[in-house]
Amino acid sequence: MEKPTKKQVLLFYCVEAEELARKIYAQSDLIQLQSINWRSFDDGFPNLFINNAQEIRGQHVAFLASFSSPAVIFEQLSVIFALPRLFVASFTLVLPFFPTGSFERMEEEGDVATAFTMARILSNIPVSRGGPTSLVIYDIHALQVVIAFPDDGAWKRFHKQLDHFPTVVCAKVREGDKRIVRLKEGDCAGHHVVIVDDLVQSGGTLIECQKVLAAHGATKVSAYVTHAVFPKKSWGRFLHTDGENSNKGFAHFWITDSCPITVKDIANRAPFEVLSLAGSIADALQI
């Protein structure tokens, strides 16, 4: 049986994702970078232009997005809805971090599930000549270490992917007005334990979990999260410094480059290490 022919892919990208786009380009000779003029009118609304639009007809096209804030989503959606209409052979949207993914619950009347709204928008991207849009979104990746889940939610989402690793599960319990992290199950004594979760915001739960694991005999504690959101530069509480505010509770803190703004902020700052999605995205664009 003949192997399927690999396809040339024209990769467009938003401003925030340029560094990741260039890393993806470096991974494969089958990927060519394309540009967009991200201009604005005087009133601040987007005045966008897809360069060389006439040359992408019949080509496989992809767009690397970063929905880091509501302020940039509209202009990117405008491009995302325009590209498939340019008679392209196929269209792939690469959205490493789905930002509204943690806002899918409606617990009381009046709650708005913004994740559902975003999913409906993306489900209505125009069909290209090759059919519906392919959507690439990243979630958790397994690491070859002892795994700790910071809460029951993380365990429920990911334990089936990691059940071949020794695991430790923490849980949040209420004591009076406080929510405290406790060790629920597993033995971490004498082990290097890595706390694994899909995303981090303030980091408070991770810090409390680290303290519990250390108290139960973990020789070293590290963390891995796929999406390092860190609003208001909350990554600062994890930095290794020589001052009194140094937090060296985490030996390593691995993140991916799904959130470009954070990656720029924490560059060369211990304990953070960035695991690039570039190779994985390059492979996904061949599917």
N, C-alpha and C positions, 0 to 999 in steps of 0.2 A: 504494500500500500504506500502510495506517495505521501510524503509529509506535506501538510498544508503550507502554502507559501506565506512567509511572514510579510506583514504589511508595513508600509511606510506611514508614519503618523505625524501629522502637523499639530504641534502642541502650542496652544495659546495659554496665557496665564494672567492672573491679576498682579497688581503692583507688589502686594505683600509676599506673593509666592514666587517672586523672580529667582531668588537664590535656590529654592527647591527645584524649580523648573530647570535651572542650569545643571543641577546635579543629576536630574533625570536624563537630560540631554547627553551628559557625559557617560551614561550607562549603556547607551545603544546608538549604533549608526543608523537605526531605523527611525529615529525621532528627530524632527526638525523643529526648531523654535520659531514661533510666529509672534508678531507684535500687534498691540492695540494702542491707539492714542487715547489715553484716559483723560480727556479734557473736560472742562466744565464751562457752562455759560456764566455770565456775570451774576446771575441769581443763585448760583451754586448747583443747579441741576446738571446732570451729566450731558456732555456733548461728545459722544463716543464715535470712534472711527476704527473699523477693522481694516488694517492695512492689507493690500494685495488680495482683496476679497474675491476678485474675479479668478484668481489662480487656485483657489481651494475647491473649485467644482470637481466632483468625482474623487476627491481625496478623503482619506480617513482623518477625522479631526477630533481633537480632544481639548478640553479646557480645564486648567488647574485652578480651582477656586479656594478662597479663604474667607469664610463668613465670620470674621473675628468680631464684628460689631454690626448693629443694625445700620450704621451709617454707610457701610460699604456693600451691603447686600443688594440694594436696588440696582446699582450700576452693573454689578456682576450678573444679576438675573437678566438684565437687558441684553447683555452679550450672549448669555447662555441660550436665550430664546431666539436670538438672531442667527447664530451660527448654523443650526440644523436647516434653516431655510435657504442657505446658500448652495443648495444642490450638492451637498457633501455625500460621500459614499456611506459614511457612518459617523455617529457622534457619541463621544464618551465624556461624561462629566466626572472629574476626580475631585472629590470633596473630602480630604483626609479627616477632618473633624466636623461632625454634624452637631452644631452648637446648641440646638434646642432639644437635643436628645434626652436631657435630664428633666425636661419640663413637659412630660407626656401625661401626668396624672391629673385627674379631675376629682378631688376629694370632697368638694362641697360645691353647691350651686353658685355659679359665678366664676369659677376657675376656668381659665382659657388654656387649652392644650396647644401651645404654640408649636410643638413638635409635629402635631397632626396638620396644622396649617402649612408648615413648611413642606411636609411630605406631599400634601395636595398640590402645592405650587410646582414642586419638582416632577410630580407625576404628569403634569400638563405641558412639559417641554415638547415643542413640536417634533413630529416624526421626521427623520431624515430619509434619504433614499434607501438606506440600509435597514430601516425599521425604527423601533423605539430606542430612546437614548439608553446607553449603558451607564450605570451609576456605580462609582467605586468609592466606598466609605471604609475607613479603617477603625477596627476595634482592638481588642486586646491581643497581644502576641505572647506566646509562652517563652519562659526563660528556663535554663537548665539549672535550677536551684530549688531549695526548699521554699515553698510558697506560703505566704500568709495573706488571708483576706481580711481587710479592715472592718468588714461588717457582713451581716447576713445577705445584704443585697448583692455585694460583690461575689459572695460564694454562690448564690443562686444563678447569677449570670454566667459565671466562668468556670465553675468547678469541673464540669464535664470535659472541658478542653484541657484541664490540667490534672485529671484524676490519676495520672501515672507519676505524679510528683508527691512527696510527703507534704502534707498541708497542715496549717494552723489557722484556726478561725477565731477572730475577735468579734465582740458584739457590744453594742451600745445599750447600757441599762440606765434607767432613771433612778437617781437617789435624791429625793427632795426636788429642788428646782434645777438640778444639774443632770446632764447626761454624761455618763462615765464609760470609758472603754474597759472591758474586761476580757480575759482570755476565756473563750467558750469551749474550745476543744483543741487537742493536739499538743505535742511536746516540742518545744523550741530549744530546750536546754542543750548547750554545746554546739549549736548550729549557727551558720550564717543564714539568716532569714531575710527573704525579700518580700516586702509588702507589694501586692499587685492589685491595681485597680484600673478602671478605664479612663478616669480623669481626676484632676485635682483642681480645687478652687482655692480656698483659703489655706488648706493644708492642716487644719486643726485636728481632724480625725487621724491623719497619718502620724502627727507628732505624738498624740496620746497613745496610739497603737504601738509606736516605737518604744515608749516608756514602759508599757506593759510587757512587751516581748523581752526587753532588757532585764526587767525585774524578774522574769521567769527563766533567766539563764541564757538567753541568746548571746552568742559570742560577738556577733556583729549583725547590724540591721541595715538593710538598704531598701530602696523603693523603686518601683517601675510603674509609670502611668503612660498610657498611650497619648493622652491629650493634656498638656500642661497649660491650663487656662490662666491660672494665677492672676485674677483681677487685682487692680491696685498694687501691682508688684509684690504680691504676698509671697513670692519666691524668696524674698529677702530673709525670711525667718529661718531658712534652711542653710544659709551660706556658711562656709567655713572661713572664719576670719580669726585674727589674733586678739580681737577686742573682747570685752565682757559679754557682748550680746551674741557671741559665736555659738552656733548650734551644730555640734559635731556628732549628734546622735545618729546621723545617717552616713554610713561609709560611702555609699554611692547612691545617686538619684538619677535613674535613667528615664529619659523622655524621648519622644519622637519629634520630628519637625513638622507635625501637623498644625501647630500654632506658631506661625512665623515670627510674630511680634515677641513672644516669650523667648524663642530661640536666640534672637538678637540681644535681648536683655541679659540673658544668663551666659552668654558666650565666655568660655574660659573661666568660669566661676565654679569652684568646688562647692558641693559634691556633684554638680550636674554634669551629665554626659548625654550627648544627643545621638540617638540612633536614627539614621536617615531612612525615610520611606522611599527614597529615590529608586533603588533597585527593584523594590516590590511594585512600585507604580509602573516602571518601565515594563516589567513582565505582564502586569495587568492590562496594559494597553495593547498587548498582542492577543488577548483572548477574544 
